[in-house]
């Protein structure tokens, strides 16, 4: 089942959102966005857990 995520659910003011065919593809896109838009070279475990809690079925 497709999955979706809105960055604004974790980062206040960020309007970026993504939909992907599965959670693996979703996390690839999320990590690219985190590096490009939020200058994160590594994503801390607490952020990953927060992101996981906000993923929804598309």
Buried (B, 14 or more C-beta within 10 A) or exposed (E): EEBBBBBEBBBEEBEBEBEBEEBEBBBEBBBEBBEEEBEEEEBEEEBBEEBEEEBEEE
